[in-house]
Amino acid sequence: MTGRLYGRGRVVELVRTALRRQGIPDRPAPVVLLSGPRGSGGTALLDRIWTECGPDCLKVQVDLADAQGVEDAVLLAMAGLLERVPGIRPIRFPRLSLAVKALTYLDDGAGRSGFDAYMRGSRRYAAAQSRLDDWAGRVTPLLSGPEQQLLAVTAARTLGGVLDGLSRHQEKAVLAWFAQRRPAAGSGYDPLWDLRTARADPSPEAGRQVDKTLCAALLADLRADFNDARLLHGQRMSNPLLLFDNADSRAGRALLELVTETRREHHRGDGAADPAVLVAVRRGRLTGAVGRPLAATDERLSQPPARPAPPGTDHPVWWSPVRLTDLRPDDVAEMCRSSVLGSVRRDADFLHGLTGGHPAATADLVVLLELLGRDRFEAHDLLDTALPDPADLPRDWPEQDTGGMTVRDHLVRRVLSGFLADAPDTPTGPVVLRDHPVLSAMTVCAATPGLSEGAGRAALQYLRRTDDDAASVHERLTSALWLERDADGGGPGLHPLAALLLRQLAARDTPRQWERLHTGHMTHYAHTGDEPLRHLHQLALVENPQQRNLTAVTGYLDRCADDRPTRAWLTLLDQVTAAPNRLRTTMSREAVVTRLAGASAPGDRPRVVARLTVARWLFADRSFDPAHGLAKVIADEYDHLAGLTDGDSEPLYRESGRYRRVQREWEN
């Protein structure tokens, strides 16, 4: 997504405001946490922040997906901020430089005496006993800013300044800072030797102490440089900007936790705050004291956070969590460039109906629909269509090898890759459920509305999937932000794109597996006495007019029409016709309804109910009825049913009018 921000401009403005310096701050800017499922546009938003907010400030952008630890992230933050920017006074990192110099010491057997000589030695002397070049070479590929690939090549040279010695006065002050943090370690180089020794200790506690010292050194150096009141004519105009992608990696989580812990401890000491503005993207669930995220479009993002509490108490605002919102229909209409369904707006409505506005999936389908629409193409075939030749795809297309892949395969690998068994090694190729146990279990649980854990467990047992657990499926979908629940178990539920792809994968499995999947759910709901959901799964089994399943479903709905108020019956119809389907046909959509439920017979209520049920069922599947061709059938059958109803027919006429408006809109 380039160009427009599609409702996310408030996030950019939030960061821009935080970068603007207004004297020495008494509180740090809260860490801006951008969260959303994979493909929500977090990386694109970081790039946009980099471009719009970064020209006049020191900045760095790091992808933490492959970072081995906090030290990698801190080293790269220093490397990026050391990069010279025209018109901006360069920054030095005396504390962090000494810490990194100590940690990169290669002991040739001289032990402590050799370490002291190394720390006092010149740059040339120290370089012979340092592994800094190797360390920099390993981590520089993690620099991901649009302008930082050159820095990735020169980072080792840039970081070479770490090996330069400090003046005697500077070194004395810095060593005093380390001694204050580790008083038990002694004085002089003792704390740094202790730091290096702790790094060699395999225990988690020792590693965490090293990481925390590095974070503290980074923030202390930034405080000392940016908050130096003596530089009356040299005060910086902008705070430093640190952008972290994939911050839900192990290194990313640890980094943000330690930064916040260090800030909290420093705030209790009543000192000036560090100036760093941190923006991090997480594609997993936000936990702990982060708080409830605001939508990226929320007006409250423009409001400044609360002031800190008095010294000695905790800071009330450490985080500014932001939920990356989906695209709105008008946003998709701006992106769309095809007219397969007759107009750009119709194509946009179709794509939004498929993806729910998911940014990455929508952007890819916009490109594909434009390419495929150059020839004769039916929109209902979109997900089953093979990807175009790689030569026709944009240069930044995610896959290089598209052989054998359908559009559905591409979307699954694009947004659900974390659930694929072969994702790390085989990022391309058709997705076959039997090769991906986790994804296969998810299709079983997602087959029923609301992802009922009990129904999922029963269906997995019916399928003899003893190694799979419905609770773990829920946990993985929730952790990846595809499934949202409120404290009382309500909420938006499964994201429309995830629901579409999981149901599509199940529908493309073998007919036998589809039948067993829904029979398992039917068996569960028969035991629990939930007749609407039992008939929902029975409707999912309908594939031809000879099957008894359709007769059972429509007979149930016809009987319920006699003993329920009209509004309650309409709610029941909505519930039952939410069933998934695996029908694919070249016939017109109205012809499919006639084939399954018979020709229109306005005076025959069982026939009217049957046609209405089938039409509503297929209409609900946007991939089956992209152009809303069944809107007329539904409106007609509602009218017929209203004429046959002795009770309250007004709700039926109201429903007819709703679908009639859809019919006119798409016919015109």
N, C-alpha and C positions, 0 to 999 in steps of 0.2 A: 504494500500500500504506500504509494508515494503521493505527493501533492497535498491533498486535503488531510486534515487530522481527524475528521469524522467524529467530532464530539470530544476529542481528547485534548483540545487546546488548553483546558484548565490545568492539566498536569504540567504542560510546558510553562505556563504562566506561574504556577506554584514554584517550580524550580528556578525560574528567572528571578522571582522575588527573593528567594532564599539566597541567591548568589550575590545580590546587591548588598554591599557592606554599608552599615550605618553606625560607624564607630566600633568600639570593641564590644563584642557580644557577651552577654552574661548568661547565655544558654546556647547550646548547640542546636542547629536546625534538625528537626526530627528526620530520621531515615525514611525516605519515601520508598515504600514497598509496593511495587506493581505486581498484582497477582491475577492469574487467569489460566484456563486450561491451555495446553499446547496449541500454538497457532493463534493466540489472542492478540498478537501484534506487539508484544513487549519489546522484542529486539528492534522492530521498526521504530517504536516510540523512543527507545534509547538513542538510536541514530538521529532522530529528529531533534531530541534535546541537545545532542552533541552539536548539531549543525546550527540550531537557533540560539542556544544559550552559551556556546563555548568559544566564540571568536575572541572574546576579550578576557578570558580567564585561563588559569592553569587547569588542565583537565586530563583525565585518563579514562579509557573504557576497557574493561577486562571481561573475558568470557571465563567463568569459573567452572564450566562443565568438567574440564579435565585437570583442574588444579589439584595437586597432590596434598596440599595443606594450606594453612593460613599464611605461612611464610611465602609461598608463591604469590598470593594475592598482594601481600604487603610489599614485596620486592617490586612487583609490576606497578603498583600504585606509585612507588617512589620513582621508578623509571619514567613513567608517563609525566609525572609532575616535574621531573628534572629537565624534560625537553624544553629547549629555549623557544619562547614565543616573542616575536618582535614587539617591542614596546612594553614588555612586562619584565620587571626585575626578576632574575632567576632566584630560585629557592635552594637553600641548602638543608641537608638533613643530618646534622652532627650526631644526634643520638642514634638514629636508625642506621646511619653509616657505620658507626662503631659496632653496633649489634650485628649487622650483616657481615662486617669484616671479621668479627670474632667467630661467627657461625660458619664462615667459609674457610677457616684455617685448616690446612692439611698437616697433621702431625707426622713428622718424619722420624719420630722417636725421641725428639728433644724434650717433649713434655712441656711442663709449665714454663721453663726458662726459654724454650723456643717460642712459645706463645707470646711471652712478653716482648721478645725481640721482634717478632712479627708485627705486633700491635704498634711498636715504636718505630718500625722501619719505614723506609721511603716507599713510594709507590712501586718502584722497580723491584725492590727487595721483597715487598709483600706479595707482588703478583706471582712470584715463583713458588709461593707456598699457599696459594689461594685456589679454591675451586669455583670462584665467582663466574668465570667464563662459562664453565659447564652448566652451572645453575641458570645463568641468564639464557644460554642457548636452549635449555629445556623449556623454560616458561614463556619466552617471548612470543611463541605462536598463540598464546592466550590473549594477546592484545588484539581487540576486535574493533576498535574505532575505525570509521571510514578513512581517516587520514593516518592511521598508526601502523600500517604495514611497513613503511619505511623505518619507523622507530623499532619495529621488530628486528630489522636487520642491524640497526646500529645500537641496540640497547646495551650490549656488552660494553661497547666503547663508552656510552653514556654513563653506565654504572661504574666504569673504571674509577671515577672520582671517589667512590667509596673507599678505595685503597689509599687515597691521599691522606697524609697525616693532618691533624688539626694543630693549630697553634697551642702553645703550652697553656695559655689562659683558657682557650675554648675547651681543650681536653680536660682540664681540671674541673670545669663547671659540669661537663657532660658526665665524667666519672662520678662526680658527687650525686648526680641525678640517679645513676644506676645504683650507687651505694644506698641511697635513700629508699629505693624500691626493694632492694635485697640486703637489708642491714646485716643479716646473719652471714653474708658471704664475705664481709671484710671491706677493704678500701682499695684504691688504685684499680688495677686490672682484675682484682679478685672477683667482683660481680660478673664480669664478662667471661672469665674462665669458668665460673660456676654456671653461667648461661650455656656455654658450649658443652659443658659436661652434662647438663640437664637434657640437652638435645640428643645426646647419645643414649640417654636412659629410655628404654622402651615403654615405660609405664605411661598411661594416659595422663596422669596428674602432672608428670614432668613435661610432657609435650604441651599440655595446655598452658603451663606457666611460661614456656618459651614463646608460644603464640601470643599470649597476653602481653608479654614484655614488648614484642614487636609492634603490636597494635598501640600500646601506650607510647612507645617511642615515636611512632608516626604522628599520632595526635599531638604529642608534646612539641615536636618540631614544628608542626603547623601553628600551634598556639604561639610559640616563641617568635616565629617569623611574622605572622600576620598581626599579632597583637602588641608589637613592640611600640610603645607610645613615644619612644625617643625619636622615631623616624617621622618628624613632623611633616616633612615634605616627601616622604616616601611611603605613606600608608597606601596599601593596596586598595583598588577600587572594587575588586570582585573576589568573592570567596573561591576556593578551589572546588572543582567538580569531579567526583568519582562515580563512575557508572559501572555497575556490575550486572552482567547477564548470567542466567542460570545460577542464581544465588541460593537455590534449594539443593545444590550439591552439598556434600559433607563439608568441604572447605568453605563454601559460601555461608552455610548456616553458622559454622563456628566463627567466621569472621564477623558477621553482624552481631552475634551474641557477645563477642569479646569487645567490640567497639562500644556497644551500649553499656556493658558492665564497666568498662574503663571510664566512659563519660559519667556514669552515675557516681562512681567513686570520686572522680575529680570534682564534680558538682558539690558533693558533700564537704569538700575542702574549701569551698567558697573561692574558687579561682575563676579567672576569665575562661570562657568556653573555647573549644577548638572551632575553627571556621569551616570545617569540611562539610560539603553538601553531598550526601550519599543518596544515590538512586539505584535500587536493586530490583531485578525482575525475578519473581518466583513463580514456578508453574505447579506448585504444590500448595497444600492447605497451610494457612497461617495459624500458628499455634501460640500458646503462652499469653503474655500480656500485650500482644501487638494491638489488640482491639478489633472491632468490627470495621471492615473496609468501607470506604465511601466509593460510590460509583464514579468513574472517571468524568462523568458529566455533572456531578453534584456541585451546586453553587458553593457549598461550604469549603471546597478546596481552595477558594480564593481568600478565605478568612484566615488571619494569622492564628497560630496555636496559642494555647493558654500560657501565661507567664509562669516561670518556675516557682516552686514553693520556696520558703525561706531557707537559708543555708542550714545544712544538717538534716534536711528532710529530702525525700525523693523527688525527682523531677516528674511532673505529671504527664508530659508529652515527650516520649522518646521515639515514637513511630508515627508515620503518616501513611497508613495502609490505603491503597487504592485498588479497586476492582476494575480490571479492564473490561469495558462494556462491549457488547456485540454491536454490529452495524445496524442502523435503522433502515427501514425500507427505502427512504429517500437517499440514504448514503449508497445503498446498492444501486439505485437508479442512476446516480452520478457516475459510478464505476462502470456500469454495463455499456457495452458497445455493439451488441448483437440484436437481431430482431427475428429470431427463429420462430417465435410465437406470434409474429405480426407487428410488434413494436418493441422498442427498448424497454418501456415501462413494464410490459407483460413479461419479458424475459427476466427483468429484475425481480418482479413479484414471484416468479417461479423459483429463482435462485435463493431468494430470502426464505421462501417456504421450505426449501430443501435444507439449508444450512442453519436456519435460525439467526442468520447474521454473523456467523463465525468468521472473523476477518480473513484468515489464511485460506480456508476452504472457499469462501466467496470469491476472493481475488483469483484463485486458481480456476474456478469454474467460469468466471468472467472471460478469462483467456481462452479456455477450452471451448466454450459455447461460441465464441467469435470464430475460432478456427474451424470447428466442425460445421458451423452454419454457413460456410462458404459454399458447401455442396448441399445436396438434398439430405435433410437430416430431421429425424423426429425427436422432439425433446424428451419423450418418455423413454428413449433408448440411451439417454445421456450416461447414466452410471454403468451400463453394460458395454459401452463403446470402448474400443481399444484406444489407447493414447495415440495422438498424432506422432508422426515421425519426429525424432529429436531435433532434426534440422529446422522444423517448423516452429518449435517451441522457443520461448524467450531464453536468452543466454543464462539468466539466473534461475532457470527452472530447477527444482530440487534434485531430480534424478537425471543422471547422465544416460543410464541404460533403461529404456522404457519397454523393452521387448516383452510381449506377452501380457502386459499390464492393462487392465481396464481403468476407467476413471475412478471406479469404486476402490480398486486396489491402491491407486495413487492416494486417494483421500485417507484411506486407512493407514497407510504408511506415513502419511504426512502428519496426522494428528493423534493417532492411537499407537504410535511406534513403541511407546513405553510398555505396551502389553504384548508385543510380538516376541516370540522365542528367538528369532534370528536377527532382530533389529541391529545389534552391534556389528555383525559380520556381513549380513546380506540385506542392504537397505533397499533393494529393488526386487521385482518379481511378483507374480500373482500371489495373493493371500489365500491359502487353503487352510480351513479351520483345524483340520486334524494335525497340522504342524504347529499349532499355537494353542496349547492347552488353556492358558489364562484367558485369551480372547474367546475361545470356545465356551468356557464357563460363563463368561459375561453375556454371550448371546442367549444362553439359557435363562439367565436371571432377567435380562432386559426384555424378554418376550412378553412379560406380563406388566400391566400398568402399575406404576408406583414402585417397581422393583421390590415387591413383597419378599422379605427375607425368608419367610416360611414357605411361600410358593416356590422360590428359587431352590431352597433346600430339598423340598419334596420332588421337584422336577429333576434335580441332579441325582437324587437317589433312584428315581424311576429309570433314569438313563444309566444307572450303575456307575456313576462317576464318583466313586468313593474318595478319590484323592482331592476332589474339589469341594470348596466350602463357600456357601452363599455369603456368609459374613465377611470373608476375606475379599470377595468380589466387591461388596459394598464399600469396604474400607479402601480398596485400591481406586475405585472410581471416585470416591469422596476425596481422597488424598490428592488425586490428579485434577480436582476441581471440575470434573464432569458431572458429578452428582452433588446437589446442594440440599441440605436438610436444615430445618429450624430445630430449636430445642425440643419442640413437641412432636417432631417427626414429620411436620409438613414442609412446605417450601417449594421451590420451582421444580424439584425432581431432576430427572436426567436431562442433560442438555439436548436440544432437538437434533443436533448433528450426530452426537454419539448414539442417540436412539435410532436415527436413520441408518447409520452404518452398521450397528450391531444387528438390527433386524434384517438389513439387506444381506449381511453375511449368512445369517441363519437361513434366509430364503433361498440363497444360492447353494446351500448344502444339499445333500441328497434328499429326494422326496421322503424316503423312509425315515431319515433323521428328523426332518420337519414334523412328520406325523407323530413320532415318538416324543419329541419335545413338547408339543401342545397337548398330547394325550397325558403326559405327566402333570402338566398344570391343571388339566381338566379333572384328573383324579384327585388332586389336592383340594380343589374348590368343591368337588362333590362331597368330600369328607367334611369340609368346614361349613357346608351349606350355603356357599356364596353362589347363588344361581346366575346372577348377571355375569360374573367373571368366568364361570364354567361355560356359559354359552358364548362368551367372547372367544375363548380358545377353540370352541367347536366351530365357530364361524371361520377362524383362521385355517381350518382344515378343508374348507370348501374350494374345490378346483373344477368340478364339472357338475352339470345339472342332475346326474344320476345318483349323486351321493346323498345319503340320508341326513348328513350333517346340516345342510341348509334347511331342510324340512323341519328338523328339530328346533333350530334357532328361530325361524320365522313363526313356527307354531307357538313357541314359548312367548314371543313378543305379541302375537295375536291374542293369546289368552290373557296376557297382562293388560291389554287394552280395555278389557271388560271390567277389571276389578281395581284399576288405578285411576286417579285423577289425570287429566290430560298432561298437565305440567310434569307430574311424576313420571308418566310414561315417556315423555320426551327426554327426561334425564336418563331413564333406563336405556332408551335407544342410543343416546350419545355414548353411554358406557359400553354397550355391546359392540357397536360399530367402530370402536377404537382398535379393533383387532388388526394385527398385521396380516399381510397376504403375500403370496408368492406367484400371483398370476402374471403372466406375460403373454401378450397377444398382438396381432396385427389388425384385429377387428376394431371398428369404432367403439368408443366407450359405451354408447347406448346399446349397441349390438351385444356387448358382453353382458349387460344387465338382462337383456331379453333372453339370451342363451341360458343364463343361470336361473332366472326367476320367472321366465315366461313373458309373453306379450302383454302390453297394457290392457287392463280390464277394469275400468273405473268403478263398476258396480260390485266387484268381487273383492271383499275386504282382505281375505288371506293373500290374494295376488297383489293387492296394493301394498300390504305390509311387506311382502317378500321383495317386491321391486324397490320399495323405499329403503329397506334394510341393505340390500346389495349395493344400491346406488350410493347411500351414505357411507358404507364401508369402503368402497373404491374411491370415492371422492376424497376421503380423508388421507389417502396415500398420494401425496403430491407427485411422486415419481411415476405413478400410474396414470394420473389425470392432470397433466401439467397445465392444460388450458381450461380447466374447470368445465369440461364438456358435459359433465353429469349434472350441472346446476339446474338445467331445464327439467330433466327427468325427476329430480328431487322435488322441485317446486310443483310439478304436475301431480306427483303422487301425494304430496301434502294436501293439495286442493281436493284430490279424490277422497282422501281419508277424512278430511273435514266434512265433506258432504255425506259421509257414511256414519258420522259420529252423532249420537243422540245428546251427549253431554256438552261440555265446554269445548267448542271448536275454535274459539278465538286464538289460542296459542298455536294451533296448526296453521291457520291463515297467516299468522305473524311469521312463522318459520318459512312458509311458502314465499312471502314477500321478501324475506332476507335472501333466499336463494335466487329469486327472480331478479333481484338487483345485481347479483353476481352474474347471472346469465346475460342481462342486458349490457353490463359493463364489458364482458368479454366478447359478446357478439358484435358490439359496436366498435 
